[in-house]
């Protein structure tokens, strides 16, 4: 990367734009975005467009890289302990982020990252788990230490432990591609646990329509 760039686009996109838009629209994100894969794609594309538009007026930021389709997966042992991960392309420099994660439930709303880092004394590069939190109207970064890249699904396991508590998943737990049925089931059980029975039944009915009749 040319030395005139002080910030990579990946860093600007994942550490600045996405967390700000996530926290600025938190209720809408959990009501309308995370419940629908198409809306998740739209949210990420809008974040990308915003980042590119801002970058064009800031020559110190590396030029952007449009992404046609973000790869998303649901990971978790149970509905109550599930997360959605999104793979971020062009992660190549320290502080860049290669994966972001969102808990599926509104009551556990957080924005967690898998980031490249390095040891300046040795030049060693490695991955860490980070998080951006809202702090007095601004976002604040937290570093939770190294990710064991030799352990399968280490980042996902770490996120679930961080968000939901000490119980961890085994390496044999299932990772699923994000689709409408997965999301509707998760949202339905979340509504049921919170006493929103009508909303829960609506979600489960939609699952039945999709599975039985192919109605989208």
C-alpha positions, 0 to 999 in steps of 0.5 A: 500500500502506498505510504501516502495512505494513512488508513486502509479502506478495510479498516475504515469500513470495518472499524469506523463505518459499520459500527457507527451505522450499527449502533445508530440504527440498533433497534431497526437492525434487530427488527428488520435487518438481521432477520432477513439475509437480503436486508443484511446484504443491503445493510452491508452494501449501504455501509460500503457505499457510505465508506466509498463516498467518504473516502473519495474526499479523504485522500489519506484513506486507501481507495475502496473495493466494491463487494458484490456479495458478502458471505454470511453464516450462522454459527451456534449450538442453540438458538439462544447462543447463536451468532452471524458472521460476515467475511470481509475481503481484502484483509491484508494489513495490521488492524484490518478485519477479516471477519465480523460477528453479530449476536442474533438476539437484540438483548445481546447486541454487540459488534465483534471483530477478528483483526490482524495485528502484529508485535512491533518488536518481533514483526510477528503478525497474528489475529486478535478478537476485538470489539467496538462499543458505544461510549458517550456517543462515540465508539470505543475499541476493546482488545480481547487478545489473540485468536488461536488460528490453529483451532477450528472455528476459534473466533466463533467459539470465542465470540459465543463465550464472550457474548453468552458466557462460559459454556463453549461449543465443541468443534463439531458444532454446525455452521450453516449458510445464512438463509431466511429459514435459519433467521426466522427460526432464531427470531421466532424463538427469541420472540417466544422467550421474550413473551412476544407470542404473536410475533413468534407465531408469525415467524414460525408460520413463515418457516412452515410456508417456506418449507412446505410450499416454497413461499418466500 
